[in-house]
Amino acid sequence: MRPKISLEHWQALISVVEGGSYSRASAQLNKSQSTLSYAVSKIEEILGIKVFNLVGRKAELTTAGQVLFRQGQFLLRQASQLEEKATSLAAGWESQVSLAVEMIFPPKLLLGCLEQFAQQSPEPRIELHESVLGGTEELLEQRQVDFAICAQVPTGCVGDYLMHLALVAVAAPSHPLHQLERELCMEDLREHRQLMFRDSGTRRVTPAAMEISESRWTVSHRETSIRAASMGMGYAWFPKEAIKSELEKGELKPLPLKQGAERRVALYLAFADTESAGPAARKLAKIIREAAANPDLHE
């Protein structure tokens, strides 16, 4: 069925409503008020619906007019998105970007990058894998993602240094380790439960250096581990950014370790196949690199 009303007419109606008057819409669209008035009248004539009611000196949308206004907005957005899609396709942009990101990477920083990418390149879909250690490497090796933010770059993949993250050893103030009221050593830690993230890979390559206690709880989600630590159920190393709120509220407290109180972990951005990476994947990777290089965005 061929539409009887043009997008230009719908734009006239939307502009008049959003601008609050024909004069403002006229200035915005650079069209005469009579042209806009004719367009609105044409919509009313074709559809047999009254769009505006005159209340005093002010024109207000009728109930039917409100429906047309909302649907007209949606129609214009769809048309705009279709044009953006065509532009992306003409530029050779891929329809989807897949990436794997280590769970310790700051989520606020990551989401800010994704939002910036969406504003500049709204068409490609994002498929995000939140992974841990071996799981991140496997996704790269198996070419299930375009690129990854990982702690180690697998053999055969090309990666560059991205940033360092500080992991701090903490426990709830009520935890027995804090009740010792002295500097702690690794032997002290071995007597208590350690909270850890589960390696999401099938090979489970968690470094032995991260395993201190025989008594361990291993969970899949960072928030679960943080909550368990805040409830006094164990100690753990967390990224400072991830527990900023808990530290400020006094729910978690840094452990006074002689050594190892803070660990610095290097993260890398690695492509599964640099040669086949599309322009959208490269664009997102560039945004992440620039954000990671700006310390002000890490908080």
Helices and strands as residue ranges (DSSP letters): H 7-19, H 22-29, H 33-47, E 52-55, E 58-61, H 63-90, E 96-102, H 107-120, E 125-131, H 134-141, E 147-150, E 158-171, H 176-179, H 186-190, E 194-197, G 208-210, E 216-219, H 222-230, E 236-239, G 240-243, H 244-249, E 253-254, E 262-271, H 279-292, G 295-297
